[in-house]
Amino acid sequence: MGKAIFVLLISVLCSVIKASTEYHWTSAGITDITTISPPGDATLLGYTFNLISLIPSGYFTGLLSIVQIHLENNQIVQISDYAFQGVPGLQRLRLDNNSLTGISKYTFAGVLSLEYLYLDGNMIATIEIGSFHDQSDLFILSMPNNMVQTFPAGMFHATNHPTPPEFIMFNMHGNPIQCNSGMCWLKESPTWLITMAAPCAGPPPYTGTMWNVLTEEQLGCVNTTTVANPAPAETTATDIADATTDGMTTSVINDPTTDGTTDIGTNPTTSDLTTDSATLTSNPTTTASASLTTGPNIDPTSSVLVTDVADDSIQDSVCKFVMLKILS
């Protein structure tokens, strides 16, 4: 628990001190996001606590300076395919506390630089295979308090993707998780994925049990036992003669590592990462906000604007380094 809190505090702190040109339309009664024209110099756009229900494709396209988009606490039920494509610098996206019911493989397609994605407190029940294939830089995926029963094995990394993610902290607490064979890929997860502990909603023998304490056998995983290599064929005098006719001796060595199994230990610190969704979703951008109540047709120049100068890339590298050191 202690390490997780430190990591999250550093994450929030780093996002606050980063240089930004911010525009906020908070509690402005906005129902149609297209009535707002985002300024081209913005690095952060905030549309929190409004009545937005749809994020259309193309709205954010061409905003080359955008690093963060805040859409939490709206009524979003639909995100059009490729809605965030064309924003090459987008690193942090908050969609928590909306009404999304599913994530498709096109929802975040083309968002190559995304590092922090918050989907807490929606009604997401389905996640398509390939939903996060483009996010090789993803660092935190926060999805507590949704309706997902099974997280698909292919949601993160495609086998033909050029590079796997470097490191992902995945929070799925508060979902009605079914602890069965569908969890096997998480139990045998690669070293770049740390999945926080979460209680099982079923089946009945394991209801309330943390999924990470269950064995592969209890989850019903197949091919969990190591199959011994078959004994090498008996070498005969004829074989020896055939193998040495060119004056060289051929030796056949049985490689014990060719059984195809990979032994990846469970990270003992994953249980320490069971922080609640409030900690994960604390608003990292409290440097500026505005409460605008003049209706949906708002002049962007009337919003709060904060400017500063800093090297974001260096700050990101330092912050990630510190967080990874804490977890190691």
PyMOL commands that set and color helices and strands:
alter all, ss='L'
color gray80, all
select helices_A, chain A and resi 2-17+33-35+181-187+204-206+211-213+216-219+237-243+270-273+277-280+300-302+312-327
alter helices_A, ss='H'
color red, helices_A
select strands_A, chain A and resi 22-24+44-46+54-55+68-70+78-79+92-94+102-103+116-118+126-127+140-142+168-171+193-195
alter strands_A, ss='S'
color yellow, strands_A
deselect
rebuild
show_as cartoon
